[in-house]
Amino acid sequence: MKKLLASSCLTMGLFAGISAAGAAECGTVTIASMNWQSAEVISNLDKLILNEGYGCQAEITVGDTVPTITSMAEKGQPDIAPEAWVDLLPDVVAKGVEEGRIVKVGSPLPDGGNQGWWIPKYLADKHPDIKTIPDLLKHPELFPNEEDTSKGAVLNGPQGWGGTVVTTQLFKAYDGEKANFTLVDTGSAAGLDGAIAKAYEREKGFAAYYWAPTALLGKYPMVKLEAGVGADAAEWKRCNTVADCPDPKPNAWPVDTIVTLVAKPFSEKAGPEVMAYLEKRSWSNETIGKLMAWMTDNQASGEDGAKHFLKENKEIWTKWVSADAAAKIEAAL
């Protein structure tokens, strides 16, 4: 019996040593949480999985896109930016990668960030011929302006948004006025959300500028209209994104590239299992949209959302981690 106990103690000691070594290898980790919902929940998800599954000592630091990516590219801190929209700072990211300060590790949102003009799914299902912006503009009667139902309407975002500028330019490019449509200024983010929610819950026809992934599209399924033309990056930069450009052309809205950025020093000390997790960890816009809708409805924090996702989506996240890490995470939940 004493030999058995001694053997058990030795085995437990070995496992403890291995676990401690793993924790020491991963060590302290700083994870950037950007100031929007999907980034908040994924940073908390990484914190939970790294701490409970891999013995890290992860903490969240609050930031925003420009200062966070710039700091990583110049100083190698914070250690992880889980949801980096790198098209906003392409030159900074390229320089950081070239100089060996950051590495790109997979994509949390392989669908990318999708901006554009959307219509409700119930209307798209009823009118399968409406797939593009030109298709939309043939049917002002299906998208009535509340203030003048003889005209169609496209709901725009508030002044100051890049998407509002692009929508205004595309409305000009596609001759929206000649098609008997009006571009509606909804005044604010809340105004845009409220107009969409009101129309959707009444099952009215409407078209609106919006983007994915978002809680609103998670709650109200919508279909993005195609441009009806190919993408022209030079034209997009020249005129589609410039408010006072007088001659915009029809164009396809580019999909924003979203990656996980990791500071080079952390990537070298984290260990292969941690890096494999960060490489594999991804979800669809539909999945995160539904999660954000749940968070909004329940006034849930990023940590609440991360725990809810882990409890309800075992079939997704267990593919990202090792079997040993999965068991530890489940035990922690």
GIGISUL-V295609 format. One line per field, one symbol per residue. ss: DSSP state (H for helix, E for strand, L for the rest). burial: + if it has 9 or more other ideal C-beta (glycine too) atoms within 8 Angstrom, else -. A space follows every 10 residues. Layout:
BEGIN
ss=???
burial=???
END
This chain:
BEGIN
ss=LHHHHHHHHH HHHHHHHHHH HHHHHHLEEE EEELLLHHHH HHHHHHHHHH HHHHLLEEEE EELLHHHHHH HHHHHLLLLE EEEEEHHHHH HHHHHHHHLL LEEELLLLLL LLEEEEEEEE HHHHHHLLLL LEHHHHHLLH HHLEELLEEE EEEEEELLLL LHHHHHHHHH HHHLLLLLLL EEEEELLLHH HHHHHHHHHH HLLLLLEEEE EELLHHHHHL LEEELELLLL LLHHHHHHHH LLLLLLLLLL LLLLLELEEE EEEHHHHHHL LHHHHHHHHH LLLLHHHHHH HHHHHHHLLL LHHHHHHHHH HHLHHHHLLL LLHHHHHHHH HHL
burial=---------- --------++ -++-+++-++ ++++--++++ ++++++++++ +-++++++++ +-+-+--+++ +++--+-+++ ++++++-++- -++-+++--- ++-++++++- ++++++++++ --++--+--+ -++-+++-++ -++++----- ++++++++-- --++++++++ ++++-+--+- ++++-+---- +++++++-++ ----++++++ ++++++++-+ -++++-+--- -+--++--++ ++--+--+++ +++--+++++ ++++-++-++ +-++++++-+ +---+-++++ ++++++---+ -+-+++++++ --++-++--+ +---++-++- ---
END
